[in-house]
Amino acid sequence: MLAAMIVIRRLVDRHRAYTAIFLPGEEPRVIPTTDYEHGRILQVYKQDRPHADVLNDFTDYGLNRPDVSRD
């Protein structure tokens, strides 16, 4: 089974804020979102904290290393 890496980023310009979702081999999806909506998207895709067996920014950059959640 091949795992696809999803990258989710917050983009802000002078007028709006967006959530950008990047999947390998796909065009980026850029969606206008509020801060709340962006937070919920991160929770859904488990970018909100480290999780066992999930590759995200916390594993890539060693953020909060000792706290790996066991969902």
Secondary structure, 3 states (H helix, E strand, C coil): CCCCCCEEEEEECCCCEEEEEECCCCCCEEEECCHHHHHHHHHHCCCCCCECCCCCHHHHCCCCCCCCECC
